[in-house]
């Protein structure tokens, strides 16, 4: 990626949709969305001392990032006149302590573009990384690695 792309202002020029969700009880409670579509028990995973009997914020982040990045990839492909049928994006979100006495995240995206050659796939992924709002929000804040499989 070029320095010019990294210095671009990626904030929205207007808001077209607002998602609303509320947490009750932190990692040992539940989350709900304003429209009622999300109503989930939240539990810390055993690795963080919880019982693991619910979803957790990292799983929700992984689901959101993978769906959003995949959509950005499809948009970039469509702009290039390509059909990316059969493509997938999987996300792994890691959490751990940081040096500021808090916690940090790291993301690994695994992109599969079975009908596209590796060079073109790499260009599409790079372009999608500039389009995706999750990528724009996390850029220079957390480590995001992208693996083409």
FENUR-V958773 format. One record per run of one state. SS is the DSSP state (~ for helix, > for strand, _ for the rest). FROM is the first residue (numbers start at 1). TO is the last residue. If there is no record, write none. Layout:
((SS/FROM/TO) (SS/FROM/TO))
This chain:
((_/1/2) (~/3/7) (_/8/20) (>/21/24) (_/25/25) (~/26/28) (>/29/33) (_/34/38) (>/39/42) (_/43/45) (~/46/48) (_/49/54) (>/55/55) (_/56/56) (~/57/79) (_/80/87) (>/88/97) (_/98/102) (>/103/112) (_/113/117) (~/118/131) (_/132/132) (~/133/138) (_/139/142) (>/143/148) (_/149/149))
